[in-house]
Amino acid sequence: MDELEGVTKGHYERLPIQIEIDGRTVSAEAYYAHRSYAEALWKRNGEEGYNCYTEKVAKGYVKRKDRPCHLTFLDQIRLFIASDSDSAESG
């Protein structure tokens, strides 16, 4: 799973979390945007996060085969963060 999520490439991080289920707390792990860009991405997204990766959220995902070949995942993140939110929403 770490390879799929690009953990060694700085795409995501696997971090420990605590979950409360039926009144008891259990330990788990979850994938988060890498700390090198997570805060900037959150701000660029209107300080809105997702509590669940839904079909609606996934509609904004662009498959690797549909992205420019000369740009990495992190290049795409940096371009999105640097772009104007109004032009990105209309385009």
C-alpha positions in Angstrom: 0.0 0.0 0.0 2.9 2.4 0.8 4.2 1.9 -2.8 0.8 2.6 -4.3 0.4 5.8 -2.2 3.9 7.0 -3.1 5.1 7.2 0.5 8.8 6.9 -0.4 8.3 9.5 -3.1 6.9 12.1 -0.7 3.3 11.9 -2.1 1.6 10.7 1.1 2.4 9.8 4.7 1.1 6.9 6.7 0.4 8.2 10.2 -1.0 6.7 13.4 -4.5 7.7 14.4 -6.9 6.8 17.2 -10.5 5.8 16.4 -13.3 5.5 18.8 -15.6 2.6 18.2 -18.5 1.6 20.5 -17.0 3.6 23.3 -13.5 2.1 23.0 -10.4 3.6 21.4 -8.4 1.6 18.9 -5.2 2.4 17.1 -5.0 2.5 13.3 -3.1 4.2 10.5 -4.3 6.5 7.7 -2.7 8.1 4.6 -2.4 11.8 4.5 -1.0 14.3 2.0 2.7 14.7 2.7 3.5 17.4 5.1 5.7 19.1 2.5 2.6 20.3 0.7 -0.4 19.3 2.9 -1.0 22.7 4.5 -0.7 24.6 1.2 -3.1 22.2 -0.5 -5.6 22.5 2.3 -5.5 26.4 2.1 -5.7 26.2 -1.8 -8.8 24.0 -1.3 -10.5 26.7 0.7 -9.4 25.1 4.0 -11.8 22.3 3.4 -10.8 18.7 3.9 -12.5 15.4 3.3 -13.6 13.0 6.0 -14.2 10.3 3.4 -12.9 9.7 -0.2 -16.3 9.6 -2.0 -17.3 9.3 -5.7 -17.9 13.0 -5.7 -14.4 13.7 -4.5 -12.9 11.2 -6.9 -14.4 12.9 -9.9 -11.7 15.5 -9.6 -9.0 12.9 -9.9 -7.0 12.9 -13.1 -5.6 9.5 -14.0 -1.8 9.4 -14.6 -2.3 8.4 -18.3 -4.3 11.7 -18.7 -1.7 13.9 -17.1 1.3 15.5 -18.9 4.0 12.9 -19.1 6.8 15.4 -18.3 5.3 16.4 -14.9 5.5 14.4 -11.8 2.7 14.0 -9.2 4.4 16.6 -7.0 4.8 19.0 -10.0 1.1 18.7 -10.5 0.4 19.4 -6.8 2.7 22.5 -6.9 1.0 23.8 -10.1 -2.5 23.3 -8.5 -1.4 25.1 -5.3 0.1 28.0 -7.3 -2.9 28.3 -9.7 -5.7 30.8 -9.2 -8.7 29.0 -7.6 -11.3 30.8 -9.9 -9.6 29.8 -13.1 -9.0 26.2 -11.9 -12.7 25.8 -11.0 -13.9 27.1 -14.4 -11.3 25.1 -16.4 
